[in-house]
Amino acid sequence: MGGDEAPRAVRRGVRDGDVVRVWNDMAPGSAYLRDIFYRDPDKLAQHRPLPAQTLHHLVFGFQRNGRSFGESDDRTVSVASQLYPPAQEDAARLYGFDATHMGILETPEVWRFVNRLLVEADR
């Protein structure tokens, strides 16, 4: 799980002030992600479920070329990375949006959807 761009940015040697710490945490295979998803993070064994009271929705983006029937990918974070199986395991539902990695943050449909989830969770 995590963005393919995060480890590349860190490896490129961008200035220290330019590296956002969360990029290291979200890189596939990071200690942070192993600790979240596994009871034994060193062996990647025994899935660690989310607390029973935690409702988790998995929202992901993909960018489709209208003429393409092949792999969907926004060239920053692969769909496979976003749909990491342990993250799906506890999700109430999965929601995909035809948007790029950054574009999903500016997509009105996504904002309306996330706001609806927040209102429903507050009830």
N, C-alpha and C positions, 0 to 999 in steps of 0.2 A: 504494500500500500504506500501511497505517497507519490509525490510528483517526481517525474524523471528529470525535470528541470532543476530541482533543488540540488542534487549532488553535482550536476554539471556546473552550476554557478559557483559552488564552493570549490570545485577542482580548478575552475578557470583562474582562481586566485584573485577574485575581485577584492578590492580594498576591504580591510577588516570591518569598517563601518557600513559597508554595503551588504554584508551577509546577515540576513535575518536569522536569528537563532532557530526559529521554528522550521527553517529549511532543513536543518540537520535532523530535527525530530521527525519530520515527515518523509525523509528519504527512505526508500524501501530497505527493510532489514535493520532500521535503527533500533537502538536499545529502547527508546520510548515506545515505539510501536510494538516491539516484542513484549514489553511489560504490560501493555494494555490488553493484548489479545491472548496471551499464554500464561498459564500458572507456572510453567517451567520455561522462562524465556530463553535460556541458553540452549535448550534442546528443541524449542518450538513445539513443545508437547502440552497436552491438556488445555484445550480451549478455555479461556477465562471469560465466562459470560458476564454481560453487563448486569448491574444490580436489577432486581426484579421490578423496581419502581421506575426504572429508566426506559423511556420510550424513545427509540432511535429510528430516525428516518434517514435513509441513505440517498442523498441527492448527488447526481453526477452530470457532467457535461460531455458532450461529444460534438464534433463538427462533421457533418456529412456533406460530401460533395454531391449535389443533386444528380449527377450523372453516374455516381459510383454505387456499386452494390457490395463493395469490399469492406475492408476494415475501417471502422470509424475511429478517428483519433484527432485531437486538436493540435498535435505536434508538440505539446508541452507535457501533458500527463496522459498516458495511454488509458483507454477505457478499462483494460485489464487491471491496471494499477488502481484505478478508482473503485473497481468492483472486487477488491481483495476479498477472497472467500470468508475469512474470519469476520470481516466487517459486515458482510451480508448476513451472516449466520444469526445475528441478534436483531437485525433490522425489521421493523414492523412492515415496511414497504420500501421498494426501490423506485426512484423517480429520475428519469433521464430527460435532459433538455438539450436541444440542438443548439449548442453554444460553445464558444471557445473557452479556454481556461480562464481568461480574464473577462471575456464577454458575458459569462454567466452572471457576473456581479452587477452587470448593467442591464440585464434582461428583465423588462417589466413583468413578464409572465412568472419568472422565478421569484421576484420580490412579492408579487401577490400571493403566490403559493406559500412561501416561507412565512409571510405575515399571517396567512390563514392558519397554518400549523401552530404558530405562537398563540393566536387567539384561542384556538381549540385547547391547547395545553394549559391555558390560564383558567379554564372553566372548572 
